[in-house]
Amino acid sequence: MRGGPRRIAMVLLVVLAAVAQADPNPLAVVFRWRPLVGLGWISYGVYLWHWPITVWLDESSTGLQGWLLFGVRCAAPWRCRW
């Protein structure tokens, strides 16, 4: 996609500017949504585990592809007993 990184940078700039405002705004309300707050609390763990799970659970090892494979990858950390 032509201009993709520039568009992403602009969107991130708008998001950061909106979140930094002291006054209430719609974006701040979205970021107070409980699932997003919860993801913020566990984001480092998600960061650490997403790559090994993506490598271990691929099309050749599961026989799945597309959204079904994505669902299995998302559910995998919750089924493992570390």
matplotlib code that plots the C-alpha trace (Angstrom):
import matplotlib.pyplot as plt

x = [0.0, 1.4, 1.7, 0.7, 3.4, 2.6, -1.1, -0.4, 1.9, -0.8, -3.5, -1.1, -0.4, -4.1, -4.6, -1.8, -2.9, -6.5, -5.4, -3.1, -5.9, -7.1, -10.7, -13.0, -13.1, -14.6, -11.2, -10.5, -13.9, -12.9, -9.6, -11.4, -13.3, -12.5, -11.2, -8.7, -7.6, -7.2, -5.1, -3.0, -2.3, -1.2, 0.3, 3.9, 2.9, 1.0, 4.0, 6.3, 4.0, 2.5, 5.6, 6.3, 2.6, 2.5, 5.6, 4.4, 0.8, 1.1, -0.8, 1.4, 1.2, -2.6, -4.0, -6.0, -5.9, -7.5, -9.8, -9.9, -6.1, -6.3, -8.9, -6.8, -3.7, -5.8, -7.2, -3.9, -2.4, -5.6, -5.5, -1.9, -1.0, 2.3]
y = [0.0, 3.3, 5.8, 3.3, 4.0, 7.8, 7.1, 4.9, 7.6, 10.3, 8.1, 7.4, 11.2, 11.9, 9.2, 10.4, 14.0, 13.1, 10.9, 13.6, 16.2, 16.9, 17.5, 14.5, 13.3, 10.3, 8.6, 8.8, 7.1, 4.3, 3.7, 3.4, 0.4, -2.5, -5.0, -2.4, -1.6, -5.3, -5.7, -2.8, -4.7, -7.9, -6.3, -7.3, -10.9, -10.8, -9.3, -12.1, -15.0, -14.0, -14.8, -18.4, -19.3, -17.9, -20.0, -23.2, -23.0, -22.6, -24.0, -27.1, -28.1, -27.5, -28.0, -24.8, -21.5, -18.0, -17.0, -20.5, -20.6, -17.0, -18.2, -21.2, -19.0, -16.6, -19.4, -21.3, -19.2, -19.7, -23.5, -23.9, -24.5, -22.7]
z = [0.0, -1.0, 1.9, 4.5, 7.1, 6.8, 7.3, 10.3, 11.8, 11.3, 13.0, 15.9, 16.2, 16.4, 19.0, 21.2, 20.9, 21.9, 24.8, 26.1, 26.4, 30.0, 28.8, 28.3, 24.7, 22.9, 22.5, 26.3, 26.8, 24.4, 26.2, 29.6, 28.2, 30.7, 28.1, 26.8, 30.3, 31.1, 27.9, 29.1, 32.3, 30.6, 27.4, 28.2, 28.7, 25.4, 23.7, 25.1, 24.1, 20.8, 18.8, 20.1, 19.8, 16.2, 15.3, 17.1, 15.9, 12.1, 9.2, 8.9, 12.6, 13.0, 9.5, 10.0, 8.2, 8.3, 11.1, 12.6, 13.0, 14.4, 17.0, 18.0, 18.5, 20.6, 22.7, 23.2, 26.1, 28.1, 27.6, 28.7, 32.3, 32.8]

ax = plt.figure().add_subplot(projection="3d")
ax.plot(x, y, z, "-o")
ax.set_aspect("equal")
plt.show()
